[in-house]
Amino acid sequence: MALFKKIKFGHSSEKNVEIPAGLWSKCENCKEMIYSKQLEENLRVCPKCQHHLRINAKARIKHLIDEGTWEEESSKLTPVDFLDFPEYKDKLKKAQEATGLDDAVCTGIGKISGFPVALGVTDSFFMMGSMGSVVGEKLTRLIELAIKRKLGVIIISSSGGGARMHEGILSLMQMAKTSAALKKLADAGLPYIAVLTDPTGGGVTASFGMLGDITIAEPNALICFAGPRVIEQTIKQKLPKGFQRSEFLKEHGFVDLVVERKDLKDNLAKILKFFKN
């Protein structure tokens, strides 16, 4: 008789416990797993390394705008496939279903710590926040409304795609249109605050992204026209460490402030108070 019974290793007769989808999130910077609820409560900033993960437009508005004061503008404008671009309609439909937005920007009027302001927020989860004709039109209408109501304007940029190639020249012309509208805002003596987040690139950077009276960036955000890999391949040189990141741009005078997400509302309120006085 054996002194020890053989232990059978294998699958338990009990059912495997399934972890609900979305319960945990992975930080793209430090690779740590974070409880998703904790991450959302921390405004999608990693509690381990303080990396600022991307956040959608609705969440930004909820964080910045005083409760009960938000009035959305031009919410029913939807993009049109002018050029019959291959698969564009399908991509638009998928983006609309995934985000609940008609296009890659939310615009409206609200209050930040009691100060009324016109706010536009681009959403990188909608076709990388690329600027098509609807994005440009909504921002232009917002700026014109701000002039009419004598309000300052804040635009929060999050666009890795820049101008949307699917709409060709109709997308590119939005750069000039939004820039012209901001010139009218300046002529009216009203302030424009640009907030740049990760990523801000292409035609967005080359237009309203870099036209702020005050330019704020989130920490370590990629802010560029062409990306660093494209530049390195073109000039055949290694770029400086941190090139095109918020801190590098602040050091070289392209950005006025680098502000953590949790402090953004307070900083915007102080700037709005300054311009009001």
C-alpha positions in Angstrom: 0.0 0.0 0.0 1.4 3.4 -1.0 2.3 5.7 1.9 1.0 8.7 -0.1 -1.9 8.9 -2.4 -1.2 10.2 -5.9 -2.5 13.7 -6.4 -4.2 14.2 -9.7 -3.4 17.6 -11.3 -5.9 18.9 -13.7 -8.9 21.2 -14.2 -11.1 21.7 -11.2 -14.7 20.5 -11.5 -15.8 24.0 -10.5 -16.5 26.4 -13.3 -13.8 29.0 -14.0 -14.6 32.5 -12.7 -15.0 34.9 -15.6 -13.7 38.4 -15.1 -16.1 41.0 -16.5 -14.8 42.9 -19.6 -13.5 46.3 -18.8 -12.9 45.7 -15.1 -9.1 46.3 -15.5 -7.2 48.7 -17.7 -3.5 48.7 -18.7 -1.4 51.8 -18.6 0.2 52.3 -22.0 3.2 53.9 -20.3 4.2 51.8 -17.3 2.2 48.7 -18.4 0.6 48.3 -14.9 -2.9 46.9 -14.6 -5.3 49.4 -12.9 -8.8 48.9 -11.6 -10.9 50.7 -14.2 -13.1 52.4 -11.7 -10.0 53.8 -9.9 -8.7 55.0 -13.2 -11.9 56.8 -14.1 -12.1 58.4 -10.6 -8.6 59.7 -11.2 -9.6 61.3 -14.5 -7.8 58.6 -16.5 -4.5 59.5 -15.1 -2.4 56.5 -14.1 -2.0 56.4 -10.3 1.3 54.6 -10.7 3.3 56.8 -13.1 0.9 59.8 -13.6 0.7 59.2 -17.3 -2.3 61.0 -18.8 -4.4 58.5 -20.8 -6.7 59.7 -23.5 -10.2 60.7 -22.4 -13.3 61.3 -24.5 -15.0 64.6 -25.1 -18.0 64.0 -22.9 -15.8 63.1 -19.9 -13.8 66.3 -20.4 -16.9 68.4 -20.5 -18.3 66.7 -17.3 -15.0 67.4 -15.5 -14.6 71.1 -16.6 -18.1 72.5 -16.9 -20.2 73.4 -13.8 -23.1 71.0 -13.3 -26.3 72.0 -14.9 -24.8 74.8 -17.1 -23.9 73.0 -20.3 -25.9 73.9 -23.5 -24.7 72.0 -26.5 -24.6 73.8 -29.8 -24.9 72.5 -33.4 -25.5 69.0 -32.2 -27.3 67.8 -35.3 -24.6 68.5 -37.9 -23.5 65.2 -39.5 -20.7 64.6 -42.0 -21.4 63.8 -45.7 -19.3 61.6 -48.0 -18.8 64.3 -50.7 -16.1 62.4 -52.5 -17.6 58.9 -52.3 -14.4 57.9 -50.6 -13.9 54.1 -50.2 -15.3 52.8 -46.9 -15.8 56.3 -45.5 -19.5 55.8 -44.8 -18.8 52.6 -42.9 -16.1 54.2 -40.8 -18.3 57.1 -39.9 -21.1 54.7 -38.8 -18.8 52.7 -36.7 -17.3 55.8 -35.0 -20.8 57.2 -34.4 -22.0 54.0 -32.8 -18.8 53.6 -30.7 -18.8 57.2 -29.3 -22.4 58.3 -29.4 -21.2 61.4 -31.3 -22.2 62.7 -34.8 -18.6 63.8 -35.5 -15.3 64.3 -33.7 -16.1 67.5 -31.7 -18.6 68.6 -29.1 -19.3 72.4 -28.8 -21.4 74.4 -26.4 -21.8 77.1 -23.8 -21.3 76.5 -20.1 -19.6 77.8 -17.0 -16.3 77.0 -15.5 -16.2 77.9 -11.8 -19.0 80.4 -12.5 -17.3 82.0 -15.5 -19.4 81.7 -18.8 -17.4 80.4 -21.7 -17.7 78.8 -25.2 -16.1 75.4 -25.2 -15.2 73.1 -28.0 -13.7 69.6 -27.3 -12.4 67.3 -30.0 -12.6 63.5 -29.4 -9.7 61.3 -30.5 -12.0 58.2 -30.2 -13.9 59.4 -33.3 -11.6 58.7 -36.3 -8.6 59.9 -34.3 -10.2 63.3 -33.8 -9.6 64.2 -37.4 -11.0 67.5 -38.6 -13.6 67.2 -41.4 -16.0 69.8 -42.6 -18.4 69.3 -39.7 -15.7 69.7 -37.1 -14.6 73.0 -38.8 -18.1 74.2 -39.2 -19.1 73.5 -35.5 -16.0 75.2 -34.2 -16.6 78.2 -36.5 -20.2 78.5 -35.4 -19.1 78.3 -31.7 -16.6 81.1 -32.2 -19.3 83.3 -34.0 -21.7 82.6 -31.1 -19.0 83.6 -28.6 -18.5 86.9 -30.4 -22.3 87.5 -30.4 -22.5 86.8 -26.6 -19.2 88.4 -25.8 -17.6 85.2 -24.4 -14.1 83.8 -24.3 -13.4 80.6 -26.2 -11.7 77.4 -25.1 -10.9 74.6 -27.6 -9.4 71.4 -26.3 -7.6 69.6 -29.1 -7.1 65.9 -29.3 -6.4 64.9 -32.9 -3.9 62.4 -34.2 -5.3 62.6 -37.7 -5.3 66.4 -38.4 -7.3 67.2 -41.4 -9.5 64.3 -42.5 -8.3 63.0 -45.9 -11.6 61.4 -46.7 -13.1 64.9 -47.4 -10.1 66.2 -49.4 -10.0 70.0 -49.9 -13.3 70.4 -48.0 -11.4 69.3 -44.9 -8.3 71.3 -45.6 -10.3 74.5 -46.0 -11.4 74.2 -42.3 -7.9 75.2 -41.3 -8.4 78.6 -42.9 -12.1 78.9 -41.8 -11.4 78.3 -38.1 -8.3 80.6 -38.2 -10.3 83.4 -39.8 -13.1 83.0 -37.2 -10.5 83.3 -34.4 -9.1 86.5 -36.0 -12.6 87.9 -35.7 -12.7 86.8 -32.0 -9.4 88.6 -31.4 -10.7 91.8 -33.2 -13.6 91.7 -30.8 -11.2 91.8 -27.9 -12.2 88.3 -26.6 -9.8 85.7 -25.4 -9.0 82.3 -26.9 -7.4 79.6 -24.7 -6.0 76.6 -26.6 -5.6 73.3 -24.6 -3.5 70.7 -26.3 -3.7 67.1 -25.3 -2.1 63.8 -26.5 -2.1 63.7 -29.4 -2.5 67.0 -31.3 -1.2 66.9 -34.8 -1.4 67.8 -38.5 -4.0 70.4 -39.6 -5.3 70.9 -36.1 -1.9 72.0 -34.9 -1.4 74.1 -38.0 -4.7 76.0 -37.4 -6.7 76.6 -34.2 -4.4 74.4 -32.1 -1.6 77.0 -32.1 -3.5 80.2 -32.2 -4.3 80.7 -28.5 -3.8 83.9 -26.5 -2.8 81.4 -23.8 -1.7 77.9 -24.8 -1.9 75.1 -22.2 -0.8 71.5 -22.7 -1.3 68.3 -20.7 2.0 66.6 -19.4 4.0 64.7 -22.0 1.4 65.2 -24.8 2.6 64.7 -28.4 2.1 68.0 -30.2 3.3 68.3 -33.7 2.6 68.8 -37.4 4.4 65.8 -38.8 5.3 63.1 -36.3 8.8 62.4 -35.1 9.3 59.3 -37.1 8.4 61.1 -40.3 10.9 63.9 -39.5 13.7 61.6 -38.6 13.2 59.7 -41.9 13.2 63.0 -43.8 16.2 64.7 -42.3 18.2 61.5 -41.6 19.0 62.7 -38.0 18.2 61.6 -34.5 15.8 64.0 -32.8 16.4 65.4 -29.3 15.0 63.5 -26.3 11.4 64.6 -25.6 11.1 66.3 -29.0 7.5 67.5 -29.7 6.4 66.7 -26.2 4.6 69.3 -24.0 7.6 70.1 -21.8 10.0 70.5 -24.8 7.5 72.9 -26.4 7.1 74.9 -23.2 10.9 75.2 -23.0 11.1 76.5 -26.5 8.2 79.0 -26.2 5.4 77.2 -28.1 3.4 76.4 -25.0 2.7 78.7 -22.0 1.7 76.2 -19.3 1.9 72.5 -18.8 -1.0 71.6 -16.5 -2.1 68.2 -15.0 -5.6 67.2 -15.8 -6.8 67.5 -12.2 -5.6 71.1 -12.1 -7.0 72.2 -15.5 -10.3 73.5 -14.3 -8.8 75.7 -11.6 -6.2 77.1 -14.1 -8.8 77.9 -16.7 -10.9 79.7 -14.1 -8.0 81.8 -13.1 -7.3 82.7 -16.7 -10.9 83.6 -17.4 -11.0 85.7 -14.3 -7.9 87.6 -15.5 -9.4 88.3 -18.9 -12.7 89.4 -17.3 -10.8 92.0 -15.2 
